[in-house]
Amino acid sequence: MALAYLPAGGFGSILLVSLIQSVFLAPLAPIADAMALSASIPAPTLPSPASGGGEGGGFEYGWVRGGGSAAFVVGSLAAGQAAASMGLAVSIWLNALLLGVAALAALSAPNISVGAVSFGSEPARGFLALLHLRTFRRLLLVGALVLGCHALHDTFAVIGWRDAGIGTAAVSLLWSEQVIAEVVVFLLVGPALLDRLGPANAAMLAAGAGVVRWSVLGVTTQIVPLALVEPLHGLTFALFHLAGMRLIGTTVPRNFAATAQALYGTVAIGSSIALLTLASGPLYAWVGGHAFWLMAILCAAAIPLARRMTG
């Protein structure tokens, strides 16, 4: 489907190719997350491997996500350089090539080891069984609030910065700051911080960082304040994601790990981002950058909910 972009020449055909490719790619993130979480070092509160817990594969889950974020930065830079010298179509060929390599690499990936797991006396059954878990339901809600708030930023922040006279180089620097912060939290800071605070407190910290980040974006487009708060992406996204994965790893039976990832990534996060992206257009047209105040309010509402996620 990546190569199908080459003959696509209009909005309708490009949209069709994008939708079909998205259908094929959608399972990759939740399945990969579930596999990495299953094979990573178990959290201190997880049961031992003998009792059906994590296998303790010798790595932190955050290393995998951090490696993916770092690869995103390298891939973006490489694609940009390649497109500048050889044309935009080379990005399509590179996309198809890397997906082919990923397909070959997946051949050696192990399946998740699943034992007999049940909720009390009743076997776990799909989505409804997961939704009966109070902690998981709260995670879906808090995740929708905290991560969904990034929709306005990802859609309109650069537009607002350019309208304020911030140049392309400075915009690239601001955007790079958040990705670098994400990598640092995933690889270095996040796992230790999560062990120290616990998932609920880490989620509260992420929501609080969102209040600060979106409040600043709501009142100024000056380069210095923006440069100071953009690295908070490492908390508002990366730390919260690590906390969410820790909660899923400790509360969800392993034979429903991928299903839980799918619910978390699509029903909660994906749906909230889609809805807030649609709302961001008229909201930004109405009040401009002050729309970020609403994102700050949503993060503030998530703080008390996050506190009770493990209750």
C-alpha positions in Angstrom: 0.0 0.0 0.0 2.9 2.4 0.5 3.8 2.0 -3.2 0.2 2.7 -4.1 0.9 6.4 -3.3 3.0 6.6 -6.5 0.1 6.4 -9.0 -2.3 8.2 -6.6 -2.9 11.7 -8.1 -5.8 13.3 -6.4 -7.3 13.8 -3.0 -9.8 10.9 -3.3 -7.2 8.3 -4.3 -4.6 9.5 -1.8 -7.3 9.4 1.0 -8.2 5.8 -0.1 -4.6 4.6 0.0 -4.0 6.3 3.3 -7.1 4.6 4.9 -6.2 1.2 3.6 -2.6 1.5 4.7 -3.8 2.7 8.1 -5.9 -0.4 8.5 -2.9 -2.6 7.9 -0.6 -0.6 10.2 -3.0 -0.1 13.0 -2.3 -3.4 14.8 1.4 -2.9 14.8 1.7 -0.4 17.7 -0.5 -2.3 20.2 0.9 -5.7 19.4 4.5 -4.4 19.5 3.8 -2.6 22.8 2.3 -5.8 24.3 5.2 -7.9 23.1 7.8 -5.5 24.5 6.0 -5.1 27.8 5.7 -8.9 28.1 9.4 -9.5 27.5 10.7 -6.6 29.5 12.0 -6.4 33.1 8.9 -6.9 35.4 7.9 -4.0 37.5 8.6 -4.3 41.3 4.8 -4.9 41.9 4.5 -7.5 39.1 4.2 -11.2 40.0 7.3 -13.3 39.4 7.6 -15.3 36.2 6.8 -18.5 38.1 3.4 -17.0 39.0 2.6 -15.9 35.5 4.2 -12.4 35.6 6.8 -10.9 33.3 9.6 -13.0 32.0 12.3 -10.5 32.9 14.0 -10.4 29.5 16.7 -8.0 30.7 15.6 -4.7 29.3 13.3 -1.8 30.2 10.2 -1.3 28.2 11.1 2.4 27.9 14.3 1.5 26.0 12.2 0.1 23.2 9.9 3.1 22.9 12.9 5.5 23.3 14.7 3.6 20.5 11.6 4.0 18.3 11.5 7.8 19.0 15.2 8.1 18.2 14.6 6.2 15.0 11.8 8.6 14.2 14.2 11.6 14.5 16.8 9.9 12.3 14.2 8.8 9.8 12.7 12.2 9.5 16.1 13.9 9.0 17.2 11.2 6.4 13.8 11.4 4.6 14.1 15.2 4.4 17.6 15.1 3.0 16.7 12.4 0.5 13.6 14.3 -0.6 15.5 17.5 -1.0 18.0 15.9 -3.3 16.0 13.3 -5.1 12.4 14.5 -4.9 9.4 13.7 -2.7 8.7 10.3 -4.3 11.9 8.9 -2.7 10.1 9.1 0.7 7.5 6.7 -0.6 10.1 4.2 -1.8 12.0 4.4 1.5 8.7 3.9 3.4 7.9 0.7 1.4 11.5 -0.5 1.8 11.5 -0.1 5.6 8.1 -1.7 5.9 9.5 -4.7 4.0 12.5 -4.9 6.3 10.1 -4.7 9.3 8.1 -7.6 7.9 11.2 -9.8 7.6 12.3 -8.8 11.1 8.9 -9.7 12.5 9.5 -13.3 11.4 11.8 -13.9 14.4 9.8 -12.0 17.0 8.5 -14.3 19.7 4.8 -14.6 20.6 3.6 -13.5 24.0 3.7 -16.3 26.5 0.1 -16.8 27.8 -0.9 -18.9 30.7 -4.3 -19.6 32.2 -5.5 -16.3 33.6 -8.9 -15.4 35.0 -10.8 -12.6 36.8 -11.7 -14.3 40.0 -13.7 -17.4 39.1 -14.7 -16.2 35.6 -12.3 -16.4 32.6 -11.2 -13.2 31.0 -13.4 -12.3 28.0 -12.4 -9.6 25.6 -13.2 -5.9 25.8 -16.0 -6.2 28.3 -13.8 -8.1 30.7 -11.1 -5.4 30.5 -13.7 -2.7 31.0 -14.7 -4.3 34.3 -11.3 -3.4 35.6 -11.7 -0.1 37.5 -8.0 0.8 37.2 -8.0 0.2 33.5 -11.2 2.3 33.0 -9.6 5.2 34.8 -6.4 4.8 32.7 -8.5 5.1 29.6 -10.2 8.3 30.8 -7.0 10.0 32.1 -5.1 9.0 29.0 -7.8 10.5 26.8 -7.6 13.8 28.7 -3.8 14.1 29.0 -2.7 12.6 25.6 -5.6 13.9 23.7 -4.6 17.5 24.6 -1.6 17.1 22.2 -4.0 17.3 19.3 -4.2 21.1 19.3 -0.5 21.4 19.6 0.3 18.9 16.8 -2.2 20.6 14.5 -1.8 24.3 15.1 1.3 25.1 17.1 3.6 25.5 14.1 0.9 27.6 12.3 0.7 29.9 15.3 4.5 30.1 15.7 4.9 31.0 12.0 2.2 33.6 12.2 4.0 35.1 15.1 7.1 35.6 13.0 9.1 32.6 14.3 11.4 31.4 11.5 11.7 27.9 10.1 15.0 27.1 11.9 13.6 28.1 15.3 10.4 26.1 14.6 12.5 23.1 13.9 14.5 23.6 17.1 11.3 23.9 19.1 9.9 20.7 17.6 13.2 18.9 18.0 13.2 19.8 21.7 10.1 17.8 22.4 11.3 14.8 20.5 14.7 14.8 22.3 13.0 15.2 25.6 10.7 12.2 24.8 13.8 10.1 23.9 15.6 11.1 27.1 12.6 10.2 29.3 12.0 6.9 27.6 15.6 5.9 27.7 17.0 7.4 30.9 14.8 9.4 33.2 11.4 7.7 32.9 11.9 4.2 34.2 13.7 5.4 37.4 11.1 8.2 37.9 8.3 5.7 37.5 9.9 3.3 40.0 10.2 6.1 42.5 6.8 7.7 42.1 4.6 4.8 41.0 2.2 4.9 38.0 -0.5 7.1 39.6 1.9 9.8 40.9 3.8 9.7 37.6 0.5 10.3 35.7 -0.3 13.2 38.0 3.1 14.7 37.3 2.5 14.3 33.6 -1.0 16.0 33.8 0.5 18.8 35.9 3.2 19.3 33.4 0.5 19.6 30.8 -1.2 22.3 32.8 2.1 24.3 32.7 2.9 23.6 29.1 -0.5 24.4 27.6 -0.9 27.5 29.9 2.3 29.0 28.6 1.4 28.3 25.0 -2.0 29.9 25.7 -0.5 33.2 26.7 2.6 33.7 24.6 4.4 33.0 21.3 7.7 34.4 22.5 10.6 32.0 21.6 12.2 31.9 25.1 9.1 30.7 27.1 8.3 28.3 24.3 11.8 26.8 24.4 11.5 26.4 28.1 8.2 24.5 28.1 8.4 22.4 24.9 10.7 19.8 26.7 7.8 19.1 29.0 6.7 16.8 26.2 8.9 14.3 27.9 6.5 14.3 30.8 3.2 15.0 29.1 3.7 12.2 26.6 6.6 9.9 27.4 6.2 9.6 31.2 2.5 9.2 31.0 2.8 6.5 28.4 5.3 4.6 30.6 2.9 5.0 33.6 0.1 3.6 31.4 2.1 0.7 30.2 3.1 -0.1 33.8 -0.5 -0.1 34.9 -1.5 -2.4 32.0 1.4 -4.7 32.8 0.3 -5.0 36.5 -3.5 -5.1 36.1 -4.3 -6.8 32.8 -4.0 -10.6 32.2 -1.2 -11.3 29.7 -3.5 -13.1 27.3 -5.4 -9.8 26.9 -2.3 -7.6 26.7 -2.7 -6.8 23.0 -6.4 -6.2 23.4 -5.7 -3.8 26.3 -3.2 -2.0 24.2 -5.7 -1.7 21.3 -8.3 -0.3 23.7 -5.9 2.1 25.2 -4.3 3.2 21.9 -7.4 3.5 19.7 -10.6 3.8 21.8 -9.1 6.1 24.4 -6.1 7.9 22.9 -7.0 7.7 19.2 -10.6 8.7 19.6 -9.8 11.6 21.9 -7.1 12.9 19.6 -9.5 12.6 16.6 -12.3 14.5 18.4 -10.0 17.2 19.8 -8.4 17.6 16.3 -11.8 18.2 14.8 -12.7 20.6 17.6 -9.3 22.4 17.3 -10.1 23.9 13.9 -13.1 26.1 14.9 -11.6 26.7 18.3 -8.3 28.0 16.9 -10.2 30.1 14.4 -12.3 31.6 17.2 -9.7 32.4 19.9 -6.3 31.6 18.3 -3.6 30.5 20.7 -5.8 31.0 23.7 -7.4 27.7 22.7 -4.5 26.1 24.6 -6.2 27.2 27.8 -8.8 24.5 27.2 -6.1 21.9 27.0 -4.7 23.1 30.3 -8.1 22.8 31.9 -8.5 19.2 30.6 -5.1 18.3 32.1 -6.1 19.9 35.4 -9.2 17.8 35.4 -7.1 14.7 34.9 -5.0 15.2 38.0 -7.5 14.0 40.6 -8.5 11.2 38.4 -4.9 10.1 37.9 -4.5 10.1 41.7 -7.2 7.4 42.0 -6.0 5.2 39.1 -4.6 2.6 41.3 -7.3 2.8 43.9 
